[in-house]
Amino acid sequence: MTAPSRPDALAVLAPHSLDGRTALVTGGGSGIGRATALLLASLGAQVAVTGRREDALRETASIAADAGAVHGVVTVPCDVREPENVDAMLDVVLAELERIDILVNNAGGQFVAPAESVSYKGFRAVTRLNLDATWYVTTQVAARSMIPSGYGKVVSVTMSPRRGMPGMAHSSAARAAVESLSRTLAVEWGRHGVRVVAVAPGIVHTEAWNRYGLDPAQVSTVIPAGRLESADEVAAMIAFLASPAGDYVTGTTIVVDGGLDVSGPGSAFGTA
């Protein structure tokens, strides 16, 4: 099953609106990360992508080149769960781009399981990726580039429904912590010209989502919008926040979920 795309969702963004900006996207080899990297590049930004799979990152760069991106996409494999790997990755990115104006914390993942069956090791595996890595990448990018340059946009991808999703206790806890962290960093770093926000997508139809083996039509019945979300729609919101139009948005979470949060969590993953 091929994940759907929504190129029409990108049409509102002005060409060249990110000219002169640089961006780093984690988890840039697929799904939301790839869609975001391609969009930022198409709007004129110099983009670096990182993730664990070098082949997937190279595919993102190849797609950007084929689409006519002005700047080539820099690919730097990295496991963001490991601080020393992050340090080395940032050395390469900063050498290539000189600074990082926009950071998109998209790398993440989880497995579906009832809370009482999740082991300590399993819980920590999810929180290390979704929370610890986000904290470390963000603080290091801020310290090494954004604060010294007096400018930065940090967008962290979290998750909706925010009121709870059966089978996602570990990921829900980590994503809620990222949203709280974003609010605090927005207050601390506002005086440095750094804006920090979170974007909470709903159920996004990506190749990774396909691996859950669920029926998109059935899951869509719990979403007021009546369908799953596309990665392009999430990317469009991230690009809006990264653009000058988002300069006055900070310290908040933008929910982009087709109404899933207000309708209730339901049992979209069949674990209730």
C-alpha positions in Angstrom: 0.0 0.0 0.0 1.5 3.3 -1.1 1.2 6.2 1.3 -0.9 9.1 -0.2 0.5 12.5 -0.9 -1.2 15.9 -0.9 0.8 18.3 -3.1 -2.2 20.7 -3.1 -1.7 21.3 0.6 1.7 22.9 -0.2 0.4 25.5 -2.6 -0.2 28.2 0.0 3.5 28.6 0.8 5.3 31.3 -1.2 8.3 30.3 -3.4 11.6 31.5 -2.0 10.1 32.1 1.4 13.0 30.3 3.0 15.8 31.7 0.8 19.0 32.2 2.8 17.8 29.9 5.7 19.4 26.6 6.7 17.5 23.6 8.2 18.3 20.3 9.9 15.5 17.6 9.8 15.9 14.5 12.0 14.3 11.3 10.8 14.6 12.8 7.3 14.7 9.5 5.4 11.0 8.8 5.2 7.5 9.9 6.1 7.0 13.3 7.7 10.7 14.0 7.9 11.2 13.4 4.2 8.1 15.4 3.2 9.3 18.3 5.4 12.9 18.2 4.1 11.7 18.2 0.5 9.3 21.1 1.1 11.9 23.3 3.0 14.4 22.6 0.1 11.8 23.6 -2.5 11.2 26.9 -0.6 14.9 27.8 -0.9 16.4 26.5 2.3 19.7 24.7 2.5 18.7 21.4 4.2 20.5 18.7 6.0 18.8 15.4 6.9 19.8 12.8 9.5 18.6 9.4 10.4 19.9 5.9 10.9 19.5 4.6 7.3 22.0 6.1 4.9 20.2 4.7 1.9 16.9 6.4 2.9 18.6 9.7 3.4 20.3 9.5 0.0 16.9 8.8 -1.5 15.5 12.0 0.1 18.4 13.9 -1.4 17.9 12.3 -4.8 14.2 13.2 -4.8 15.1 16.8 -3.9 17.6 17.1 -6.7 15.1 15.6 -9.2 12.5 18.2 -8.1 14.9 21.0 -8.9 15.9 22.1 -5.4 18.4 25.0 -5.6 20.6 23.5 -2.9 21.6 19.9 -2.6 20.4 18.1 0.5 23.2 17.2 2.9 22.9 13.7 4.3 24.4 12.7 7.6 23.6 9.3 9.1 23.2 9.4 12.9 21.5 7.6 15.7 20.2 10.6 17.6 19.7 8.5 20.8 23.5 8.5 21.2 24.9 11.9 22.4 28.3 11.3 20.9 26.7 10.5 17.5 24.7 13.7 17.7 27.9 15.8 18.5 29.7 14.3 15.4 26.6 14.8 13.2 26.4 18.4 14.2 30.1 18.9 13.4 29.4 17.8 9.9 26.2 19.8 9.4 27.7 23.0 10.8 30.7 22.6 8.6 28.5 22.2 5.6 25.8 24.8 6.4 27.7 27.1 8.8 24.7 27.5 11.0 21.3 25.9 11.7 18.4 28.4 11.5 15.6 25.8 11.6 15.6 22.5 13.5 12.8 20.0 12.9 12.8 17.2 15.6 10.9 14.5 13.7 12.8 11.3 14.6 10.6 9.1 16.7 8.9 5.8 17.0 7.0 3.4 19.3 5.3 0.1 19.4 1.7 -0.6 20.3 1.2 -2.4 23.6 -1.0 -2.2 26.7 0.7 -0.1 29.4 0.9 -3.0 31.9 2.8 -5.2 29.4 5.5 -2.6 28.5 8.8 -3.5 30.1 11.1 -0.9 31.7 13.6 -1.5 28.8 10.8 -1.0 26.3 9.6 2.2 28.0 13.1 3.6 28.1 13.7 2.7 24.4 10.7 4.8 23.4 11.4 7.8 25.7 15.1 7.8 24.8 14.2 8.3 21.1 11.2 10.6 21.5 12.2 12.7 24.5 15.9 12.3 25.4 17.1 12.7 21.8 14.9 15.6 21.2 16.2 17.4 24.3 19.8 16.7 23.4 19.7 17.7 19.7 17.7 20.8 20.5 19.9 22.1 23.3 23.1 21.4 21.3 21.8 23.1 18.2 20.7 26.1 20.3 24.1 26.3 22.1 26.2 25.8 19.1 24.3 27.9 16.5 20.9 29.5 17.3 21.8 31.4 20.5 25.1 32.7 19.2 23.5 33.9 15.9 20.5 35.4 17.6 17.9 33.5 15.5 16.3 30.1 15.4 13.1 28.1 14.9 12.7 24.7 16.6 9.7 22.6 15.6 9.2 19.3 17.4 6.7 16.7 16.1 4.6 15.2 18.9 1.3 13.2 18.7 -2.5 13.5 18.8 -4.8 12.6 20.4 -3.2 14.4 23.3 -5.8 13.1 25.8 -4.6 9.6 25.5 -4.4 6.7 23.0 -4.7 3.1 24.1 -1.5 1.2 23.6 0.6 4.4 23.5 1.3 5.1 27.1 5.1 5.2 26.6 4.9 7.5 23.5 2.2 9.7 24.9 4.3 10.4 28.0 7.3 11.2 26.0 5.5 13.5 23.5 3.7 15.3 26.3 7.1 16.0 27.9 8.4 17.4 24.6 5.5 19.8 24.5 6.2 20.9 28.0 9.9 21.2 27.2 9.1 23.3 24.2 7.1 25.8 26.3 9.9 26.2 28.8 12.6 26.6 26.1 10.4 29.2 24.4 10.5 31.3 27.5 14.2 30.8 28.2 15.4 31.4 24.7 12.9 34.1 23.5 15.4 36.8 24.3 17.9 35.1 22.0 15.5 35.3 19.0 14.7 31.6 19.2 11.2 30.4 18.7 10.2 26.9 19.9 6.9 25.1 19.0 5.5 21.6 18.8 3.3 20.2 16.0 0.9 17.4 17.0 -0.2 15.4 14.0 -3.0 12.8 14.2 -2.8 9.5 12.4 -0.5 10.1 9.5 -0.6 7.6 6.6 3.0 6.9 6.0 4.9 3.7 4.9 5.7 3.2 8.6 2.0 3.4 9.5 1.2 0.7 6.9 3.3 -1.7 8.9 0.7 -1.7 11.6 -1.5 -3.7 9.2 -4.6 -1.6 9.9 -7.4 -0.7 7.5 -7.2 3.0 6.7 -11.0 3.2 6.0 -11.8 1.6 9.4 -9.4 3.8 11.3 -10.8 6.9 9.5 -14.2 6.4 11.1 -12.9 7.8 14.4 -11.6 11.0 12.7 -14.0 13.9 12.1 -12.2 14.8 8.9 -13.0 11.3 7.6 -9.6 10.2 6.5 -6.0 9.7 7.6 -3.6 12.6 7.4 -0.8 12.9 4.8 2.8 13.6 5.5 2.5 16.6 3.2 -0.1 18.2 5.4 2.2 18.0 8.5 5.1 19.3 6.4 3.0 22.3 5.3 2.4 23.3 8.9 6.0 22.9 9.8 7.1 25.0 6.9 4.6 27.7 7.8 6.0 27.9 11.3 9.6 28.0 9.9 8.7 30.8 7.5 8.5 34.5 8.4 4.7 34.0 8.8 5.5 31.9 12.0 7.8 34.5 13.6 5.3 35.4 16.3 4.4 31.8 17.2 6.3 30.3 20.1 5.7 28.3 23.3 2.7 26.4 22.0 1.5 23.2 20.3 -0.3 23.3 17.0 -2.6 20.4 16.7 -3.0 19.2 13.1 -5.1 16.0 13.4 -8.4 16.3 11.5 -10.3 16.7 14.8 -9.1 13.5 16.4 -8.2 15.1 19.7 -11.6 16.7 20.2 -13.5 13.6 19.1 -11.9 11.4 21.7 -9.1 8.8 21.4 -11.4 5.9 20.4 -9.6 2.6 19.9 -7.9 3.3 16.6 -5.2 0.8 17.3 -7.5 -1.9 18.6 -6.0 -2.1 22.1 -8.8 -0.6 24.2 
